[in-house]
Amino acid sequence: MDAVEVRNAETFFASAPPLRDRDAIVAKVEEFVQRRLPTASGNRASRMVCITSGGTTVPLERKCVRFIDNFSSGHRGAASTECFMKAGYSVIFINRRGTAQPFCRFLPEDPLLTCFEPAGDNLIQLIPSHAVAVQKAVTEYHSALNSGHLLNLPYTTLFEYLEILKIVSLSLRQLQRNCMFYLAAAVSDFYVPWQSMVEHKIQSGVGPMAMELAQVPKMLMLLRHLWAPEAFCVSFKVMLP
């Protein structure tokens, strides 16, 4: 493991903004993982996969107005979550807010406005042509949540994504070889360090702007060698012609 990469990662996390609701996220992850550890009575550890999905934003200001975005619809991560759950895995789904969700991929783009219509007297009703798809999506999604085999952890920024991934990785290392990482998120390669950001909106009146971006440390190396060294990892990379 490259000592320089470790130092770069430590510097990244030390200078990153505090993760909102960090204690609550840690508690949810730990409780979810603890229920899948082997027990003294002889129960074997459950199989678990951490799936990451969607793009990451890179804020340009601390009180963010503008940002750089890595686009990803999240369909691969959502579809893969369904497949892993059907195969008997418990899933921690780290996903970008607003991207595709498991069991909901075949609904219209704006399901609330597309699948429902006014029914008079301040009521709404499900449009019959969408009834089967909506019922199937809602039933399967809530069944997955209520079964206790799906933990949904949303993020938006690059900072949030990497903080949550580190929390999950350090907890999953308890499962040793009974866990895997399926990294389908589109993660930015470059970012603006928090200490370099202006506080408020960058003003356009000052004319053209030049900005230098720092390179994001190679966190996959840390995951493989430090955070969860016994886990199996699958990582996706966009290939351009």
ABEGO torsion letter per residue (X at the ends): XBAAAAAAAAAAAAABBBBBGAAAAAAAAAAAAAAABBBAAGBBBBBBBBBBBEBBBBBABABBABBBBBBBAGAAAAAAAAAAAAAGBBBBBBBBBGBBBBGAAABBABAAAAABBBAEGGBBBBBAAAAAAAAAAAAAAAAAAAAGABBBBBBABAAAAAAAAAAAAAAAAAAEAABBBBBABBBBABBBBAAABBABBBBAAAEBBBBBBBBBBBAAAAAAAAABAABBBBBBBBBBX
